Amino acid sequence: MELSEASGPRDTQVLLATTEAMELRRRDYHVERPLLNQEQLEELGHWGSATRTHQWRTWFQCSRARARALLLQHLPVLAWLPQYPVRDWLLGDLLSGLSVAIMQLPQGLAYALLAGLPPVFGLYSSFYPVFVYFLFGTSRHISVGTFAVMSVMVGSVTESLAPDEAFLLDLNSTVNKMARDLERVRLASTLSVLVGLFQVGLGLVHFGFVVTYLSEPLVRGYTTAAAVQVFVSQLKYVFGLHLSSFSGPLSLIYTVLEVCWKLPQSVVGAVVTAFVTGVVLVVVKLLNDKLRRHLPLPLPGELLTLIGATGISYSVRLKHRFGVDVVGPIPAGLVPPEAPSPQLFAKLVGNAFAIAVVGFAIAISLGKIFALRHGYRVDSNQELVALGLSNLIGGIFQCFPVSCSMSRSLVQESTGGNTQVAGATASLFILIIIIKVGELFQDLPKAVLAAIIIVNLKGMLMQLTDIRSLWKANRVDLLIWLVTFVATILLNLDLGLAVAIAFSLLLVVVRTQLPHYSVLGQVPDTDIYRDVAEYSEAREVPGVKVFRSSATVYFANAELYSDALKQRCGVDVDYLISQKKKLLKKQELKLKRLQKELQKQAAASKDTPVSIDVNTSDGNIKSNNMEGSKAEQVSTENELQKTAAGGQEDAKAPDMCTLRALGLPQPEFHSLVLDLSTLSYVDTVCLKSLKNIFHDFREIEVEVYMAACHTPVVTQLEAGHFFDASITKQHLFASVHDAVIFALQHLRSNQVSPVLVTKL
């Protein structure tokens, strides 16, 4: 009984092993096909150039269907709002809009302070752009409005172009805050209009792909550095200090040094207020994380802190008793629209473009994340237009540039938001606050807003852990992250972004110049070729070298490709060619000397004197001797000519020009196969490089073949007149294995026969 129980598992294992072996055998496949070069492949597949579709022709077509499609494309709300499922989504969108508005209120006030503007303008920037995006946006979940990174970029512009020092009163060193704030508002609104113009213009010309040049490591490194900039900019409110305005490179370092220098002058009331506010916000966020499953809506910690701090400040009179700086009067109602100042465009154009690109990059990144999660599509070009119109119209109503917030977007999604109806609901709540409630927050301490900003930086500052993960995953991406971070910290946000993009693109070029070159070998019993240095079972085919580069070959790396090829083949091609030319030149000089000697001998024989005796008695005999000497002379000239001609024929004979005949070492292989499967395009430099490879290796008696070219590359080879009498499409094969088999057969026979390539 025990024996049968023990043998049961063994029988099961044997049965499973047999089943797996049968399954693997069933997966084997058998292929029989003729050997195919490019000409045969085109004939077999009936190749023809693909018909080109001229999309620009459709731009000038006019029809009702096209007009409707254009309207729905550029005004997406008309496409989804009529189909809005009210019963299923309305309640979730309303609750989500309320939750976002509760977050938007304190963040709007705080981020306006971060932009160097009066807090009420943060509320304006939380109303107009959100409603405009509701009409034109394609993402259903992102929350458009004030954002820390955008605000600090705006703040760097306003504080550099309108510093406190420019608004000092004549009588004393106090700052005329009203004049300063008016100038900064004018700068910020004009900047918003210019940002909007850039974004709309780029979107209309379908320039949305520009964001692809901002890789994820670059964006994360940039936003992390921007978070550090935001943190440092709020220290003056946390400690209640009055700092100088710094701008340009190293401004962050100067600000930190001044904060450290003035720490003894800190206002204790401001420090205590910021500390208590920060502790309360952190505790509320921890409670929200712990009780997420049990709470229908997250606790509005920021709003509760805002209300509580305002009440305490009003009752205790923090400003007068403890010197804590407060927000000040907040006007009720909306401001009338105002035209931008075109004379400021020249000063703002560089910063505007940087802000436009960064704002769009953040918005489209979040939009695509939510689109993938919920199964819909985000149009990057329309997003650019929507964000641009939000900033353009917002700038006319004295808003500063906005983007989308990650924290608010996550709240909008998690609280049941399904469409931008949630965003429109949030903007209406903000409108009510602007008209009726905003003026109640005039006693709100600025230290509270600074604490709200700093606590909300947690997510971006946690991106510092990217250093550890990128060190393990990809150190080139880590280098991009670090360069972006350091450049943004040291050079400020605008120059830092420019340096980061330039470095990222330069690194792409450098990586194409340093690809992985490999000599391929055949995996046994397959038509698969892999790097012999990586696959221990891969074996080089005797007499055939197969070479491959991991990157496309173009002007920046064509010479490096040729050098690597000659190095990996183990043959000093240039040395053999130079030695061969020297020896052939020596032979040619030797033959020329021989010809000269023969010509001298011929000339000497012609100049030999012949005596003729006219004696009649001996006339016949003398005449016979003269004729005989002429005959000898003619025969000697003929022999000399034959000898010279024979020498020339020997010099021209192929056997006399071979490496073996010249006494030079021969390569260990007779054929070279270039695997060009990684080529995505070819330029003129690549064409010349490939032709030189054919020429050089043929000089050392190695025939060159190409394999696995994509059809567009073949078309470009034809357009560049690469193929001629010496290099034809018969030198280009459908696969590496085809080229290898042809090379082996060609060694045995000069005839090309469609033989079986492989059996698998």
Disulfide bonds with the S-S distance in Angstrom:
none
